[in-house]
Amino acid sequence: MSLRAATIALLVSIACGCGAATPQAAAPADNRSEVERYFPLIDRTIFTYQTSTGSSSTEMFMIRVKRVGPKVAQLLTGSSLRVLSIGPDSVRREGAGVVLRAPLKTGETWQGDKGTVRIVDANAEVRVPAGNYKNCVQTVEEVGGDARGKITTFFCPDVGIARMEVEEWHGAEHLTQIMELRSFGPPMDLGKQPPAP
């Protein structure tokens, strides 16, 4: 699997939800940890991202969150389903690496899915189609081995992943894929009529 494909799977695995018939439970908004504020996994939230690679056209994909308990969230896009475990100081992919971990301070490190993740800026600003966000946490995961690369992610307060940039090197060839948030929120109820003016 290429780093690009693995990164889309990673993004899906940390931001979508669906699955078998399990009870839904919303994350308690007032008892969220610092990590949950920067990576909110609120039941039924839909994230829409646009992706671009070099000069290729922009594509779109959606991720849906389903809370199945106070410490577990499922993420779904298309046919992919991933499970995230939510602890008091971290969010991790079940059976894999840590996605985000406190303290959210510049220089902190942990083991991610593909390599070591480091917070390079705990007060970053990022502009994406969904808006301009400040006080974001910017992480960089260095990937070694056959698929050498770098994954830069911006986690923004009360938003989640606003931008992810994947760089991949194959010999002298350098590929870049950028994923940016276009919108997020609960699903729209198309059955309801807008109020009369």
C-alpha positions in Angstrom: 0.0 0.0 0.0 1.4 3.4 -0.9 1.9 6.1 1.7 -0.9 8.1 0.0 -3.4 5.3 0.3 -2.3 4.5 3.8 -2.8 8.2 4.7 -6.3 8.3 3.4 -7.0 5.1 5.4 -5.4 6.9 8.4 -7.6 10.0 8.0 -10.6 7.8 7.6 -9.6 5.8 10.6 -9.4 8.9 12.8 -12.4 10.7 11.6 -15.5 8.7 10.5 -18.1 6.4 11.9 -20.7 3.7 11.3 -21.1 0.0 11.7 -23.2 -2.7 13.3 -26.2 -2.1 15.4 -24.7 -0.6 18.6 -26.1 2.0 20.9 -25.2 5.6 20.1 -23.7 7.8 22.8 -22.7 11.4 22.3 -19.5 12.6 23.8 -20.1 14.7 26.9 -19.4 18.2 25.6 -18.6 19.8 29.1 -16.3 17.0 30.3 -14.1 16.7 27.2 -10.4 16.3 27.7 -7.8 18.7 26.1 -7.3 16.0 23.4 -11.0 15.6 22.7 -11.3 19.4 22.3 -8.7 19.3 19.5 -10.1 16.0 18.0 -13.8 16.1 18.8 -15.5 12.8 18.0 -19.1 13.9 18.4 -21.8 11.4 17.3 -23.2 11.9 13.8 -20.7 14.6 12.9 -19.9 14.6 9.1 -16.6 15.9 7.9 -16.2 16.8 4.2 -12.7 17.1 2.8 -11.3 18.1 -0.5 -8.1 16.4 -1.7 -5.6 17.4 -4.4 -2.4 15.9 -5.7 0.0 18.1 -7.5 -1.8 19.5 -10.6 -4.6 16.9 -10.6 -8.2 17.9 -10.1 -9.8 18.2 -6.7 -11.8 15.3 -5.3 -14.1 15.2 -2.3 -14.8 12.6 0.4 -16.8 12.4 3.6 -16.2 10.9 7.0 -18.9 10.2 9.6 -18.5 9.8 13.3 -20.5 7.3 15.4 -20.0 7.2 19.2 -20.6 3.8 20.6 -19.7 4.7 24.1 -17.8 7.3 26.2 -14.4 5.8 25.2 -15.0 4.4 21.7 -15.8 6.1 18.4 -16.3 4.5 15.0 -15.3 6.2 11.8 -16.7 5.5 8.3 -16.2 6.6 4.8 -17.4 4.5 1.9 -16.8 0.9 2.9 -14.0 1.6 5.5 -14.6 1.3 9.2 -12.1 2.2 11.9 -12.3 2.2 15.7 -10.7 4.8 17.9 -10.1 4.4 21.6 -10.5 7.7 23.6 -8.5 7.9 26.8 -8.1 10.7 29.3 -5.0 12.0 27.5 -5.0 10.4 24.1 -6.9 9.2 21.0 -5.5 6.0 19.4 -6.5 3.7 16.6 -7.5 0.4 18.1 -4.6 -2.0 17.6 -2.4 0.7 16.1 -0.6 4.0 17.0 -1.6 7.1 18.8 -3.3 9.8 16.8 -3.1 12.7 19.3 -1.7 12.8 22.9 -1.5 15.3 25.7 0.2 17.4 26.7 -0.4 19.5 23.5 2.9 21.3 23.7 5.6 22.0 21.1 8.2 19.3 21.1 6.1 16.5 22.6 6.4 13.1 20.7 4.7 9.7 20.6 4.5 6.6 18.4 2.0 7.0 15.5 0.9 4.4 12.9 3.9 4.9 10.6 6.6 6.5 12.7 7.3 9.1 15.4 4.9 12.0 15.7 6.1 15.3 17.0 4.2 18.5 17.8 6.0 21.2 15.8 3.7 24.1 16.7 1.1 24.2 19.5 -0.2 27.6 18.4 -0.5 27.2 14.6 -2.9 29.0 12.2 -4.4 27.3 9.1 -6.7 28.5 6.4 -8.9 25.9 4.6 -12.1 26.2 2.7 -14.1 25.6 5.9 -12.5 28.7 7.5 -9.5 30.3 9.1 -8.5 28.6 12.4 -6.1 29.7 15.1 -4.5 28.0 18.1 -4.2 24.7 16.2 -1.8 21.9 17.0 0.5 21.0 14.1 2.0 17.6 14.1 4.5 15.9 11.8 4.9 12.2 11.5 8.2 11.1 9.8 7.8 7.8 7.8 10.8 5.7 7.0 11.4 2.4 5.2 10.4 1.8 1.6 7.7 4.5 1.6 9.7 7.4 2.9 7.6 10.4 3.7 6.1 13.0 6.0 2.6 13.5 7.2 1.7 17.0 8.5 -1.6 17.4 10.3 -3.4 20.4 11.8 -5.8 19.7 14.7 -7.9 22.7 15.5 -9.9 23.4 18.7 -13.6 22.4 18.5 -13.0 21.4 14.8 -10.6 18.4 14.6 -8.4 17.7 11.6 -8.5 20.8 9.4 -5.7 20.0 7.0 -3.4 17.0 6.3 -0.5 17.1 3.9 1.2 13.9 2.8 4.7 14.0 1.2 6.1 10.9 -0.3 9.5 10.3 -1.9 10.3 7.5 -4.4 13.9 8.0 -5.3 14.1 11.5 -6.9 10.3 11.6 -7.3 8.4 13.7 -4.8 4.6 13.4 -4.5 2.3 15.6 -2.3 -1.3 15.1 -1.5 -3.3 17.8 0.4 -6.5 17.2 2.3 -8.5 20.2 3.5 -11.7 20.5 5.5 -14.6 22.0 3.5 -17.4 21.6 6.1 -18.3 19.7 9.3 -21.3 19.3 11.5 -24.4 17.2 12.0 -26.2 15.7 9.0 -28.9 17.9 7.4 -32.5 16.7 7.7 -33.8 16.9 4.2 -37.3 16.0 5.4 -37.8 19.2 7.3 -39.1 22.3 5.6 -37.5 25.7 6.4 -39.6 28.0 8.5 -42.0 30.3 6.6 -40.7 33.9 6.3 
